[in-house]
């Protein structure tokens, strides 16, 4: 049946009382029971368990990046030095080919059965695959089966990671109160920095303590073997969590799994076109710059003749600085909005990338550190904001699936391929400033996306009721509607 406004749109325009009645019918007043009051202790537990999982994910990826040269020698010893590095980086990128498949599998499943169960499963898979890499015999021992097994393990890592970030970001966003979503969300990327820092520190320590032969024979395996115990700790913490409040409310309303079973991928891929495009662009900008600085840079510095250990130590110090400021950036995005912070980081990459890489090319430790630090401070604008901005693009019923698929498609196309693409561009052009130009391009994409997105700071997630930190805030929201 057609509504009153469908029959007589001009009547709606003329009569204010009718407009108000229609608005009230479409937007019924919130009751106190509709508003989620978060328990700060529960939020902290959720953030801790989720950030630890993210730390482990990037520990695994970071270890591989920092050991890329040695892994090339161990698993591709039949090739020349240059091809060993290329093959190792190609294997690194191979994991990203299956990440969208992991997102398509785990994301919609997380929207049906819950965030907690899927995050526990991805943790198990990631830990097992990383541990297995540390147990694979070398090319000299089993021949071509060594790189084959390496690629299989990397594929399992990539598949499990396809369900990790989207679920982790969704979980924290749905736990956090609206006014502090940026602050709590920033802990997810704090976990990323912890993972990279521990990986780089461990690799640096092993490089200093062991000879080159010992490192190549068995020392490189130690960081991968550490993943087993770390995975058990993370799994224990995640299994102790309750499901996110937003997902529980969706289930109580009877619109969670039922809706998603009817049209999962079709609605995700085609029902939120603008949000998906924004997600793809923001993630591309974020991950190109992230992998450029935190994954590819040790390889780049080694090609410039910079001491590998000094390069890793410089990156570790930069990451410690970023850890010190990332939560402040998340808090800033709660106060001034996500858009200004993202726009500022994008402009910084566009303007400062070339000067930073020129500094790095100087080769002295102070110059290299200064260039890395400036790039890191631009990157932290993305890191402190993305984990709260991206989940807010999609409605609760399909948030996990949409974010997992969009995030992993973009990471696969642009993020994970960054080391390989940049190394290939340097080889093809002979211009070692190609990383700067690629970084500037990423900043430009991020700028366009940040300008186009809607501001979501301090607002409820789409498809969920308001979430507040105290009963007093809930009472104020209800009272404000009556004023």
C-alpha positions as CSV (number, residue, x, y, z in Angstrom):
1,X,0.0,0.0,0.0
2,X,1.2,3.5,-0.9
3,X,1.9,5.8,2.0
4,X,0.4,9.2,2.5
5,X,3.5,10.9,1.3
6,X,3.5,8.7,-1.9
7,X,-0.1,9.8,-2.7
8,X,0.3,13.5,-1.9
9,X,4.0,14.6,-1.7
10,X,2.9,18.3,-1.8
11,X,0.8,17.8,1.3
12,X,3.8,16.6,3.2
13,X,5.6,19.8,2.1
14,X,2.8,22.0,3.3
15,X,2.0,20.5,6.6
16,X,4.7,20.5,9.2
17,X,2.8,18.3,11.6
18,X,2.4,15.7,9.0
19,X,6.1,15.8,8.3
20,X,6.9,15.4,11.9
21,X,4.5,12.4,12.2
22,X,6.1,10.7,9.2
23,X,9.6,11.4,10.6
24,X,8.5,9.9,14.0
25,X,7.1,6.8,12.3
26,X,10.3,6.3,10.3
27,X,12.6,7.1,13.2
28,X,10.9,5.9,16.4
29,X,12.1,7.4,19.6
30,X,14.9,5.5,21.3
31,X,14.0,3.7,24.6
32,X,16.5,3.3,27.3
33,X,16.6,-0.5,26.6
34,X,17.6,0.3,23.0
35,X,20.8,2.0,24.0
36,X,23.9,-0.1,24.6
37,X,25.8,0.8,27.8
38,X,29.3,-0.7,27.4
39,X,31.2,-2.2,30.3
40,X,34.7,-0.7,30.2
41,X,36.3,-3.9,31.6
42,X,34.7,-6.0,28.8
43,X,35.8,-3.4,26.2
44,X,39.4,-3.7,27.5
45,X,39.3,-7.5,27.4
46,X,38.0,-7.5,23.9
47,X,40.6,-4.9,22.7
48,X,43.4,-6.9,24.4
49,X,42.5,-10.2,22.9
50,X,41.8,-8.8,19.4
51,X,44.9,-6.6,19.3
52,X,47.1,-9.6,20.4
53,X,45.7,-11.6,17.5
54,X,46.5,-8.7,15.1
55,X,50.0,-8.5,16.7
56,X,50.6,-12.1,16.0
57,X,49.4,-11.8,12.4
58,X,51.9,-9.0,11.7
59,X,54.6,-10.7,13.7
60,X,54.3,-13.6,11.2
61,X,54.3,-11.3,8.2
62,X,57.0,-9.1,9.6
63,X,59.3,-12.0,10.3
64,X,59.0,-13.2,6.7
65,X,59.6,-9.7,5.3
66,X,62.7,-9.1,7.5
67,X,64.1,-12.6,6.6
68,X,63.3,-12.3,2.9
69,X,66.9,-12.4,1.8
70,X,67.7,-15.5,3.9
71,X,64.5,-17.2,2.9
72,X,65.4,-16.7,-0.7
73,X,68.8,-18.4,-0.1
74,X,67.2,-21.3,1.9
75,X,64.3,-22.1,-0.4
76,X,65.5,-20.8,-3.8
77,X,69.2,-21.6,-3.6
78,X,69.2,-22.8,-7.3
79,X,68.7,-19.3,-8.5
80,X,71.0,-16.3,-8.6
81,X,71.2,-13.7,-5.8
82,X,68.7,-11.2,-7.4
83,X,66.3,-13.9,-8.4
84,X,66.4,-15.3,-4.9
85,X,65.1,-12.0,-3.5
86,X,62.5,-11.7,-6.2
87,X,61.3,-15.3,-5.7
88,X,61.1,-14.7,-1.9
89,X,59.1,-11.5,-2.4
90,X,56.9,-13.3,-4.9
91,X,56.2,-16.0,-2.3
92,X,55.4,-13.2,0.2
93,X,52.9,-11.7,-2.3
94,X,51.4,-15.2,-3.1
95,X,49.7,-15.3,0.3
96,X,47.7,-12.2,-0.7
97,X,46.2,-13.9,-3.7
98,X,44.1,-16.1,-1.4
99,X,43.2,-13.4,1.1
100,X,40.0,-12.3,-0.8
101,X,38.9,-16.0,-0.8
102,X,39.5,-16.0,3.0
103,X,37.5,-12.8,3.3
104,X,34.6,-14.3,1.2
105,X,34.6,-17.4,3.4
106,X,35.2,-16.1,6.9
107,X,33.4,-12.7,6.6
108,X,29.9,-13.8,5.7
109,X,30.3,-16.7,8.1
110,X,31.2,-14.2,10.9
111,X,28.0,-12.3,10.1
112,X,26.0,-15.6,10.5
113,X,27.6,-17.4,13.5
114,X,29.3,-14.5,15.3
115,X,32.6,-12.7,15.3
116,X,34.2,-14.5,18.3
117,X,34.1,-18.0,16.8
118,X,35.7,-17.0,13.5
119,X,38.4,-14.9,15.2
120,X,39.4,-18.0,17.2
121,X,39.5,-20.2,14.1
122,X,41.7,-17.7,12.1
123,X,44.1,-17.5,15.1
124,X,44.5,-21.3,15.1
125,X,45.2,-21.4,11.3
126,X,47.6,-18.6,11.3
127,X,49.7,-20.0,14.2
128,X,49.8,-23.5,12.7
129,X,50.9,-22.2,9.2
130,X,53.6,-20.0,10.7
131,X,55.0,-22.7,12.9
132,X,55.0,-25.1,9.9
133,X,57.2,-22.7,7.9
134,X,59.9,-23.0,10.6
135,X,59.8,-26.8,10.2
136,X,60.2,-27.0,6.4
137,X,63.5,-28.5,5.2
138,X,65.6,-26.5,2.9
139,X,65.9,-26.7,-0.9
140,X,69.3,-28.4,-0.4
141,X,67.5,-31.2,1.5
142,X,64.3,-31.9,-0.3
143,X,64.7,-29.9,-3.6
144,X,61.7,-28.3,-5.2
145,X,59.3,-29.6,-2.5
146,X,60.8,-26.9,-0.2
147,X,59.5,-23.9,-2.1
148,X,56.2,-25.8,-2.8
149,X,55.6,-26.4,1.0
150,X,56.6,-22.8,1.7
151,X,54.0,-21.5,-0.8
152,X,51.3,-23.8,0.7
153,X,52.0,-22.5,4.2
154,X,51.9,-18.9,2.9
155,X,48.6,-19.7,1.3
156,X,47.1,-21.0,4.6
157,X,48.4,-17.8,6.3
158,X,46.8,-15.6,3.6
159,X,43.5,-17.5,3.8
160,X,43.3,-17.2,7.6
161,X,44.3,-13.6,7.5
162,X,41.4,-12.9,5.1
163,X,39.1,-13.3,8.1
164,X,41.3,-11.7,10.7
165,X,41.4,-7.9,10.1
166,X,37.8,-7.5,9.1
167,X,36.6,-9.5,12.1
168,X,39.0,-7.8,14.5
169,X,38.1,-4.3,13.4
170,X,34.4,-5.1,13.5
171,X,34.7,-6.7,16.9
172,X,36.4,-3.7,18.5
173,X,34.1,-1.2,16.7
174,X,31.0,-3.0,18.0
175,X,32.3,-3.2,21.5
176,X,33.5,0.5,21.8
177,X,31.2,3.4,22.8
178,X,30.5,5.8,20.0
179,X,32.4,8.7,21.4
180,X,35.6,6.6,21.9
181,X,35.6,4.3,18.9
182,X,38.7,5.9,17.5
183,X,40.7,5.6,20.7
184,X,39.8,1.9,21.2
185,X,40.1,1.1,17.6
186,X,43.6,2.5,17.5
187,X,44.7,-0.4,19.7
188,X,44.2,-2.8,16.8
189,X,47.0,-1.1,14.8
190,X,49.0,-0.8,18.1
191,X,48.9,-4.5,17.9
192,X,50.2,-4.3,14.4
193,X,53.2,-2.2,15.5
194,X,53.9,-4.6,18.4
195,X,54.0,-7.5,16.0
196,X,56.3,-5.8,13.6
197,X,58.5,-4.5,16.4
198,X,58.9,-7.9,18.1
199,X,59.6,-9.5,14.7
200,X,62.2,-6.9,13.8
201,X,63.8,-7.0,17.3
202,X,64.0,-10.7,17.3
203,X,65.5,-10.9,13.8
204,X,68.0,-8.1,14.7
205,X,69.0,-9.9,17.9
206,X,69.5,-13.2,16.0
207,X,71.5,-11.4,13.3
208,X,73.8,-9.9,15.9
209,X,74.2,-13.1,18.0
210,X,74.6,-15.6,15.2
211,X,77.1,-16.0,12.3
212,X,75.8,-15.7,8.8
213,X,76.1,-19.5,8.3
214,X,74.3,-20.3,11.6
215,X,71.6,-17.8,10.7
216,X,71.1,-19.4,7.3
217,X,71.3,-23.0,8.6
218,X,68.9,-22.8,11.5
219,X,68.7,-19.3,13.2
220,X,66.0,-18.1,10.7
221,X,63.6,-20.8,12.0
222,X,63.4,-19.5,15.5
223,X,61.0,-16.6,14.9
224,X,58.6,-18.9,13.0
225,X,58.7,-21.5,15.8
226,X,57.8,-18.8,18.4
227,X,54.4,-18.5,16.7
228,X,53.1,-21.7,18.2
229,X,53.1,-20.6,21.9
230,X,51.9,-17.1,20.9
231,X,49.0,-18.6,19.0
232,X,47.9,-20.6,22.1
233,X,47.9,-17.5,24.3
234,X,45.9,-15.5,21.7
235,X,43.4,-18.4,21.3
236,X,42.9,-18.6,25.1
237,X,42.2,-14.9,25.4
238,X,39.7,-14.9,22.4
239,X,37.8,-17.9,23.6
240,X,37.1,-16.1,27.0
241,X,35.4,-13.2,25.2
242,X,31.6,-12.7,24.9
243,X,30.1,-11.9,21.5
244,X,30.0,-8.2,20.6
245,X,27.0,-6.2,21.9
246,X,26.0,-5.1,18.5
247,X,25.9,-8.6,17.1
248,X,23.9,-9.9,20.1
249,X,21.3,-7.1,19.7
250,X,21.0,-8.0,16.0
251,X,20.4,-11.7,16.9
252,X,17.9,-10.7,19.6
253,X,16.0,-8.7,17.0
254,X,15.9,-11.7,14.7
255,X,17.6,-10.0,11.8
256,X,21.1,-11.3,11.9
257,X,21.7,-14.8,10.5
258,X,18.3,-15.0,8.7
259,X,18.9,-11.9,6.6
260,X,22.4,-12.9,5.8
261,X,21.5,-16.4,4.7
262,X,19.1,-15.0,2.0
263,X,21.6,-12.9,0.1
264,X,25.2,-12.9,1.4
265,X,27.7,-12.1,-1.3
266,X,25.3,-10.4,-3.6
267,X,24.3,-7.8,-1.1
268,X,27.9,-7.4,0.1
269,X,29.3,-6.9,-3.4
270,X,26.5,-4.9,-5.1
271,X,24.2,-3.6,-2.3
272,X,26.8,-1.1,-0.9
273,X,28.7,0.0,-4.0
274,X,29.8,3.4,-2.7
275,X,30.9,2.1,0.7
276,X,32.8,-0.7,-1.0
277,X,34.6,1.6,-3.3
278,X,35.6,3.9,-0.5
279,X,36.8,0.9,1.5
280,X,38.9,-0.3,-1.5
281,X,40.5,3.1,-1.9
282,X,41.2,3.8,1.8
283,X,42.7,0.3,2.2
284,X,44.9,0.7,-0.9
285,X,46.3,3.9,0.4
286,X,46.8,2.6,3.9
287,X,48.4,-0.7,2.9
288,X,50.7,0.5,0.2
289,X,52.2,3.0,2.6
290,X,52.2,0.5,5.5
291,X,53.9,-2.3,3.5
292,X,56.3,0.2,2.0
293,X,57.6,1.4,5.4
294,X,57.2,-1.6,7.6
295,X,57.8,-4.6,5.2
296,X,59.7,-3.5,2.2
297,X,62.1,-0.9,3.7
298,X,64.7,-3.4,5.0
299,X,65.0,-4.9,1.5
300,X,65.2,-1.4,0.0
301,X,67.9,-0.3,2.4
302,X,70.0,-3.4,1.6
303,X,69.8,-2.6,-2.1
304,X,71.2,0.8,-1.3
305,X,74.1,-0.8,0.5
306,X,72.9,0.3,3.9
307,X,73.8,-2.1,6.8
308,X,70.9,-4.5,7.3
309,X,71.1,-4.5,11.1
310,X,71.2,-0.7,11.3
311,X,68.2,-0.5,9.0
312,X,66.2,-2.9,11.1
313,X,67.1,-1.0,14.3
314,X,66.1,2.3,12.7
315,X,62.7,0.8,11.8
316,X,62.3,-0.6,15.3
317,X,62.9,2.8,16.9
318,X,60.4,4.4,14.4
319,X,57.8,1.9,15.3
320,X,58.3,2.5,19.0
321,X,57.7,6.2,18.4
322,X,54.5,5.3,16.5
323,X,53.3,3.1,19.3
324,X,53.8,6.1,21.7
325,X,51.5,8.3,19.6
326,X,49.0,6.0,17.9
327,X,46.4,6.1,20.7
328,X,46.6,9.9,20.8
329,X,45.9,9.9,17.1
330,X,42.9,7.7,17.7
331,X,41.6,10.0,20.4
332,X,42.2,13.0,18.2
333,X,40.0,11.4,15.5
334,X,37.2,11.0,18.1
335,X,37.5,14.8,18.8
336,X,38.0,16.4,15.4
337,X,36.7,13.6,13.2
338,X,38.2,10.8,11.0
339,X,38.3,12.8,7.9
340,X,40.7,15.6,9.0
341,X,43.2,13.1,10.3
342,X,43.0,10.9,7.2
343,X,43.3,14.0,4.9
344,X,46.3,15.2,6.9
345,X,48.1,11.9,6.5
346,X,47.3,11.7,2.8
347,X,48.7,15.2,2.1
348,X,51.8,14.4,4.1
349,X,52.5,11.4,1.9
350,X,52.0,13.5,-1.3
351,X,54.2,16.3,-0.2
352,X,56.9,14.6,1.9
353,X,57.5,11.2,0.2
354,X,60.2,12.4,-2.2
355,X,62.1,14.5,0.4
356,X,62.0,11.5,2.8
357,X,63.4,9.0,0.2
358,X,66.1,11.5,-0.8
359,X,67.1,11.7,2.8
360,X,67.1,7.9,3.1
361,X,69.3,7.7,0.0
362,X,72.0,9.8,1.8
363,X,72.9,6.6,3.5
364,X,73.9,8.0,6.9
365,X,72.1,6.6,9.9
366,X,70.7,10.0,11.1
367,X,69.4,10.7,7.5
368,X,67.9,7.3,7.1
369,X,66.2,7.5,10.5
370,X,64.8,11.0,9.8
371,X,63.3,9.9,6.5
372,X,61.8,6.8,8.1
373,X,60.4,8.8,11.0
374,X,58.6,11.4,8.9
375,X,57.1,8.7,6.8
376,X,56.0,6.9,9.9
377,X,54.3,10.0,11.4
378,X,52.3,10.3,8.2
379,X,51.5,6.6,8.3
380,X,50.2,6.8,11.9
381,X,47.4,9.1,10.7
382,X,46.1,6.1,8.8
383,X,47.0,3.5,11.4
384,X,45.2,5.4,14.3
385,X,42.1,6.0,12.3
386,X,41.4,3.2,9.8
387,X,40.2,0.6,12.3
388,X,37.4,2.9,13.4
389,X,36.6,4.5,10.0
390,X,36.4,1.3,7.9
391,X,33.8,-0.7,10.0
392,X,31.6,2.4,10.1
393,X,31.2,2.2,6.3
394,X,28.9,-0.8,6.5
395,X,25.7,-1.9,8.3
396,X,25.9,-4.3,11.2
397,X,24.2,-7.2,9.5
398,X,26.9,-7.5,6.8
399,X,29.8,-5.5,8.4
400,X,32.2,-8.4,8.9
401,X,31.6,-9.8,5.4
402,X,31.7,-6.5,3.6
403,X,34.9,-5.3,5.4
404,X,36.7,-8.6,5.1
405,X,36.0,-8.8,1.3
406,X,36.7,-5.2,0.5
407,X,39.8,-5.0,2.7
408,X,41.3,-8.2,1.4
409,X,40.6,-7.5,-2.3
410,X,42.4,-4.2,-1.9
411,X,45.3,-5.6,0.2
412,X,45.8,-8.4,-2.4
413,X,45.9,-6.0,-5.3
414,X,47.9,-3.2,-3.8
415,X,49.3,-3.9,-0.3
416,X,50.9,-7.3,-0.5
417,X,52.2,-6.7,-4.0
418,X,54.0,-3.4,-2.9
419,X,57.4,-4.9,-2.3
420,X,57.4,-6.9,-5.5
421,X,56.0,-4.1,-7.6
422,X,58.4,-1.5,-6.3
423,X,61.4,-3.7,-6.6
424,X,60.3,-4.5,-10.2
425,X,59.9,-0.8,-11.0
426,X,63.3,0.0,-9.7
427,X,64.7,-2.9,-11.8
428,X,62.9,-1.8,-14.9
429,X,63.6,2.0,-14.7
430,X,66.9,2.0,-12.7
431,X,65.3,4.8,-10.6
432,X,65.6,4.1,-6.9
433,X,63.1,6.9,-6.2
434,X,60.2,4.7,-7.5
435,X,59.2,3.9,-3.9
436,X,58.6,7.7,-3.3
437,X,56.5,8.0,-6.4
438,X,54.4,5.0,-5.5
439,X,53.9,6.4,-2.0
440,X,52.7,9.7,-3.5
441,X,50.2,7.9,-5.7
442,X,48.9,6.0,-2.6
443,X,48.6,9.4,-0.8
444,X,46.6,10.8,-3.7
445,X,44.1,7.9,-3.6
446,X,43.8,8.2,0.1
447,X,43.1,11.9,-0.2
448,X,40.3,11.5,-2.7
449,X,38.7,8.8,-0.6
450,X,38.9,10.7,2.7
451,X,37.3,13.8,1.1
452,X,34.5,11.6,-0.3
453,X,33.7,9.7,2.8
454,X,31.1,10.7,5.4
455,X,32.2,11.7,8.9
456,X,31.3,8.9,11.3
457,X,33.1,10.0,14.5
458,X,30.9,10.0,17.6
459,X,28.0,8.5,15.7
460,X,26.3,5.1,16.1
461,X,27.3,2.4,13.7
462,X,24.9,1.9,10.8
463,X,22.3,-0.7,11.8
464,X,23.1,-0.5,15.5
465,X,21.6,1.5,18.3
466,X,23.7,4.2,20.1
467,X,26.5,2.8,22.3
468,X,27.6,4.8,25.3
469,X,30.0,4.4,28.2
470,X,27.6,5.2,31.2
471,X,24.0,5.0,32.3
472,X,24.0,8.8,32.6
473,X,24.9,9.2,28.9
474,X,22.0,6.9,28.0
475,X,19.6,8.9,30.1
476,X,20.8,12.1,28.4
477,X,20.2,10.6,24.9
478,X,16.6,9.6,25.8
479,X,15.9,13.0,27.5
480,X,17.3,14.9,24.5
481,X,14.7,13.3,22.2
482,X,11.9,14.7,24.4
483,X,13.3,18.2,24.4
